[in-house]
Amino acid sequence: MAPRHPPRNPAPDPDAPTEEQVTTYKRLVPMLEAAHREMSELSKKKQDGIVNALKIRNLNRLLTELSKLLERDPSREFVELLDEDTLPQNSDVVLLLSQWLEALNQYKAKHGGMDSYNWRWFTVENPAPG
């Protein structure tokens, strides 16, 4: 009879977010979604309208914080901050914010899942069940 070995715990995900990063995600992604909705409405009215510097600075402040979540994520190389020097058009901002939202949705899907009967984040402090 072969010796019985205790089940091995899987190696922890080296890219798993911390609980603090999850809190940041939960706080900032709704703000990004609201900004995307607002910019989409502006774009419907005037696609080629130029976004003012104040909006760009505020959006970049939000995106800079969110970029820290994606630091080690492959999607990070496909998202960027808005260019404050050229002041993009409404439609350009909508496109960039859409890319950010998709990258963040993929990040959430990658670092979460079902645990018993509930969806939850798998974090450094509370990893996926073995």
Backbone bond lengths (Angstrom), bond angles and torsions (degrees), N, CA, C in turn:
res aa  C-N    CA-C-N  psi(-1)  N-CA   C-N-CA  omega(-1)  CA-C   N-CA-C  phi
1 M - - - 1.456 - - 1.526 107.81 -
2 A 1.311 116.09 133.03 1.471 121.21 -179.02 1.524 109.79 -71.96
3 P 1.333 115.76 142.64 1.477 117.83 178.79 1.522 111.14 -64.15
4 R 1.283 115.04 144.02 1.474 119.72 178.48 1.517 108.83 -89.07
5 H 1.299 114.89 133.16 1.456 121.16 178.20 1.525 108.18 -111.92
6 P 1.291 116.58 142.80 1.472 117.44 176.97 1.515 109.45 -64.02
7 P 1.319 117.65 148.52 1.467 119.43 178.84 1.520 110.03 -59.74
8 R 1.314 114.35 139.84 1.466 119.38 179.27 1.518 109.93 -86.42
9 N 1.309 115.21 139.61 1.452 119.52 172.43 1.517 107.76 -77.89
10 P 1.320 117.72 137.19 1.458 118.16 178.27 1.526 109.75 -64.50
11 A 1.311 114.24 154.13 1.470 118.71 177.56 1.520 108.28 -61.21
12 P 1.318 117.57 138.17 1.463 119.08 178.93 1.530 110.65 -63.45
13 D 1.289 115.63 147.66 1.468 121.71 178.66 1.525 108.61 -69.23
14 P 1.329 117.87 116.14 1.467 119.41 -177.96 1.529 112.85 -67.73
15 D 1.324 116.11 -17.57 1.469 119.99 -179.91 1.523 112.55 -101.64
16 A 1.325 117.24 6.53 1.467 120.44 -179.15 1.526 110.03 -60.12
17 P 1.322 116.20 140.79 1.469 118.79 177.40 1.524 110.87 -74.33
18 T 1.296 115.26 160.55 1.462 120.81 172.05 1.524 108.08 -86.07
19 E 1.324 116.12 166.47 1.469 119.70 175.59 1.529 110.33 -60.03
20 E 1.325 116.60 -35.62 1.466 120.76 178.46 1.527 110.99 -64.22
21 Q 1.328 117.36 -39.14 1.460 119.94 178.03 1.530 111.35 -67.51
22 V 1.311 116.71 -36.57 1.470 120.32 176.44 1.528 109.73 -63.38
23 T 1.315 116.79 -41.71 1.467 120.73 177.63 1.533 110.17 -61.28
24 T 1.318 116.72 -41.87 1.465 120.80 176.94 1.521 110.55 -61.56
25 Y 1.319 117.22 -44.99 1.460 122.12 177.84 1.530 110.46 -56.67
26 K 1.330 115.30 -50.64 1.467 120.13 -177.23 1.531 112.19 -63.89
27 R 1.319 117.02 -30.23 1.463 121.32 -179.37 1.535 111.71 -80.21
28 L 1.331 117.20 -40.03 1.465 120.11 -170.75 1.523 115.21 -94.80
29 V 1.319 118.52 -31.13 1.466 119.23 -177.96 1.538 111.73 -62.13
30 P 1.334 120.33 -41.09 1.472 117.85 174.74 1.536 112.93 -59.91
31 M 1.323 117.06 -33.91 1.471 119.87 176.32 1.528 110.33 -66.33
32 L 1.324 116.89 -40.42 1.463 120.87 177.83 1.523 110.22 -65.27
33 E 1.310 116.83 -41.48 1.470 120.51 178.01 1.529 110.79 -61.89
34 A 1.318 117.11 -41.23 1.466 120.86 178.31 1.526 110.54 -65.05
35 A 1.326 117.10 -42.29 1.467 120.57 178.41 1.525 110.43 -64.15
36 H 1.315 116.74 -39.34 1.470 120.77 178.21 1.531 110.97 -62.90
37 R 1.331 116.41 -44.14 1.478 120.09 178.03 1.531 110.44 -60.58
38 E 1.338 116.05 -46.24 1.464 120.65 -179.47 1.524 111.58 -62.11
39 M 1.317 116.26 -45.50 1.469 119.56 -179.82 1.526 110.91 -67.57
40 S 1.330 117.44 -33.23 1.466 120.67 176.98 1.521 110.47 -63.98
41 E 1.334 116.44 -41.43 1.469 120.29 177.32 1.530 110.97 -63.70
42 L 1.325 116.22 -44.34 1.469 119.49 177.69 1.522 111.10 -61.92
43 S 1.308 116.62 -39.36 1.452 121.33 -178.80 1.524 111.50 -66.66
44 K 1.334 117.04 -34.59 1.467 120.01 177.62 1.523 110.51 -64.30
45 K 1.325 115.74 -36.66 1.462 120.47 -179.31 1.521 112.00 -76.50
46 K 1.337 115.00 -40.07 1.463 119.60 -176.14 1.525 109.58 -153.52
47 Q 1.342 115.59 87.86 1.460 121.23 -176.52 1.520 113.48 -55.74
48 D 1.319 115.16 -42.07 1.467 118.88 -173.91 1.526 112.87 -91.79
49 G 1.337 117.19 9.51 1.458 120.29 176.51 1.522 110.51 -63.78
50 I 1.300 115.65 142.29 1.468 121.25 -179.19 1.531 109.13 -86.71
51 V 1.321 115.73 134.69 1.460 121.44 179.31 1.527 108.28 -82.03
52 N 1.311 117.20 133.07 1.464 119.60 -176.77 1.528 112.08 -74.31
53 A 1.306 115.03 161.25 1.467 122.08 -174.60 1.529 112.28 -61.71
54 L 1.321 117.95 -35.03 1.462 121.03 179.22 1.525 110.68 -61.44
55 K 1.330 117.44 -46.47 1.466 121.00 179.28 1.522 110.50 -63.30
56 I 1.324 116.43 -41.77 1.469 120.14 -179.79 1.527 110.01 -62.21
57 R 1.331 117.48 -45.50 1.469 120.61 179.85 1.532 111.05 -61.10
58 N 1.334 116.50 -44.04 1.468 120.16 -179.82 1.527 111.39 -65.61
59 L 1.313 116.81 -42.65 1.462 119.81 178.50 1.527 110.48 -65.12
60 N 1.314 117.27 -42.02 1.466 120.03 179.98 1.526 111.96 -65.01
61 R 1.311 116.78 -34.24 1.475 119.63 176.51 1.535 109.79 -61.71
62 L 1.310 115.86 -43.22 1.458 121.82 177.20 1.537 110.63 -65.06
63 L 1.321 116.83 -47.55 1.467 121.28 -178.03 1.531 112.07 -66.20
64 T 1.318 117.05 -33.74 1.463 120.53 178.34 1.524 110.43 -62.68
65 E 1.329 116.66 -43.10 1.467 120.02 177.77 1.525 111.14 -66.00
66 L 1.333 116.43 -41.12 1.460 119.88 179.78 1.523 111.66 -68.69
67 S 1.317 117.27 -30.42 1.465 119.80 -179.47 1.526 111.40 -63.88
68 K 1.325 117.18 -25.89 1.467 120.44 177.57 1.529 110.95 -65.08
69 L 1.331 116.87 -30.53 1.463 120.41 177.41 1.525 110.92 -68.97
70 L 1.323 115.71 -34.47 1.460 120.75 -175.40 1.528 113.18 -94.02
71 E 1.318 117.27 9.89 1.461 121.80 -174.82 1.529 113.56 -47.67
72 R 1.316 116.85 -46.35 1.468 120.77 -176.89 1.524 112.07 -103.73
73 D 1.316 117.56 10.17 1.458 121.68 -178.31 1.530 109.80 -91.41
74 P 1.326 118.67 138.48 1.464 120.67 -179.24 1.536 114.31 -59.76
75 S 1.315 117.01 -27.47 1.472 119.57 -179.25 1.530 112.29 -69.51
76 R 1.322 117.18 -16.22 1.475 121.18 -177.51 1.527 112.10 -56.06
77 E 1.333 117.06 -34.45 1.458 118.74 -177.65 1.533 113.03 -73.54
78 F 1.331 116.91 -6.35 1.458 120.18 -179.57 1.525 113.97 -106.79
79 V 1.324 116.20 3.37 1.462 120.23 176.41 1.528 108.43 -121.52
80 E 1.307 115.53 151.98 1.467 119.24 -178.63 1.519 110.08 -149.04
81 L 1.316 114.51 164.91 1.458 120.46 175.40 1.521 108.88 -75.63
82 L 1.302 115.37 162.71 1.462 121.06 177.53 1.531 109.11 -78.72
83 D 1.299 115.82 145.04 1.466 121.00 -177.70 1.527 109.72 -82.10
84 E 1.319 115.43 111.93 1.464 120.90 -178.71 1.522 112.18 -74.03
85 D 1.316 117.41 -22.00 1.461 120.88 -177.46 1.523 112.65 -78.83
86 T 1.332 117.10 -38.14 1.465 119.21 -176.47 1.523 113.37 -95.16
87 L 1.340 117.75 -10.52 1.468 122.93 -178.15 1.534 110.86 47.07
88 P 1.323 116.30 90.59 1.464 121.36 -175.99 1.529 112.85 -66.69
89 Q 1.321 114.06 165.73 1.456 121.13 176.43 1.530 109.40 -81.10
90 N 1.330 114.99 161.01 1.465 120.71 179.99 1.525 111.88 -52.07
91 S 1.335 116.83 -47.14 1.467 120.24 -177.09 1.530 111.90 -64.26
92 D 1.332 117.43 -33.60 1.468 120.53 177.17 1.524 110.72 -65.93
93 V 1.309 116.31 -41.16 1.464 120.92 179.53 1.523 109.91 -64.91
94 V 1.316 117.53 -41.53 1.469 120.93 178.67 1.522 110.13 -60.23
95 L 1.325 117.05 -44.00 1.458 120.74 178.98 1.531 111.02 -61.14
96 L 1.321 117.17 -47.82 1.465 120.66 -179.37 1.528 111.93 -63.61
97 L 1.326 116.88 -42.27 1.468 119.32 179.01 1.531 110.86 -66.00
98 S 1.329 117.27 -34.67 1.471 120.83 176.74 1.522 110.38 -62.83
99 Q 1.328 116.91 -40.86 1.458 120.61 177.88 1.533 111.18 -63.87
100 W 1.320 115.93 -41.93 1.469 120.55 177.12 1.523 110.31 -60.37
101 L 1.328 116.99 -46.94 1.462 120.01 -178.42 1.523 111.24 -61.44
102 E 1.315 116.90 -41.45 1.463 119.36 179.85 1.524 110.78 -66.89
103 A 1.321 117.81 -41.85 1.469 120.73 178.04 1.528 110.27 -60.90
104 L 1.321 117.06 -40.40 1.464 121.02 179.91 1.527 111.59 -71.58
105 N 1.330 117.73 -34.57 1.470 120.78 175.02 1.527 110.48 -64.19
106 Q 1.331 116.76 -41.64 1.462 120.67 177.69 1.529 110.73 -64.77
107 Y 1.320 116.25 -39.73 1.465 121.82 178.09 1.528 109.88 -59.78
108 K 1.317 116.21 -45.06 1.463 120.71 179.92 1.525 110.38 -64.24
109 A 1.317 117.37 -44.12 1.464 121.05 179.94 1.534 111.30 -63.72
110 K 1.309 116.50 -36.82 1.466 121.63 -178.96 1.529 111.92 -69.04
111 H 1.325 116.89 -33.48 1.465 121.33 -172.92 1.522 113.98 -110.30
112 G 1.310 115.88 24.68 1.452 119.05 178.29 1.505 110.09 -151.26
113 G 1.311 115.71 172.45 1.448 120.24 178.17 1.521 110.68 171.29
114 M 1.305 113.78 -171.17 1.459 120.21 -177.77 1.528 109.91 -81.41
115 D 1.300 114.45 135.80 1.459 122.98 175.87 1.520 104.93 -132.15
116 S 1.308 117.45 107.88 1.454 122.71 -170.35 1.517 108.16 63.25
117 Y 1.320 117.69 -107.54 1.460 119.84 -176.74 1.520 113.05 -115.38
118 N 1.316 117.50 4.25 1.463 120.65 -174.57 1.521 111.43 -122.92
119 W 1.324 115.41 146.51 1.461 119.79 171.60 1.523 107.33 -80.32
120 R 1.331 115.85 140.65 1.451 119.42 176.35 1.521 109.92 -154.88
121 W 1.313 114.73 164.37 1.453 121.85 173.83 1.523 109.12 -76.78
122 F 1.339 116.52 141.83 1.453 122.10 171.31 1.520 106.62 -101.55
123 T 1.311 115.68 109.56 1.471 121.38 -172.93 1.517 111.04 -113.19
124 V 1.308 115.22 174.03 1.452 121.34 175.08 1.521 109.57 -57.57
125 E 1.313 116.18 -44.75 1.459 121.67 -176.94 1.540 113.07 -76.43
126 N 1.315 117.06 -26.01 1.462 122.54 -175.64 1.532 108.28 -138.96
127 P 1.351 117.46 74.23 1.466 120.63 -172.65 1.522 113.09 -71.77
128 A 1.324 113.88 174.57 1.467 120.64 177.21 1.525 109.05 -61.05
129 P 1.323 116.57 147.27 1.470 119.11 179.62 1.530 109.77 -66.13
130 G 1.306 115.82 147.45 1.461 122.45 -178.92 1.454 110.45 -88.02
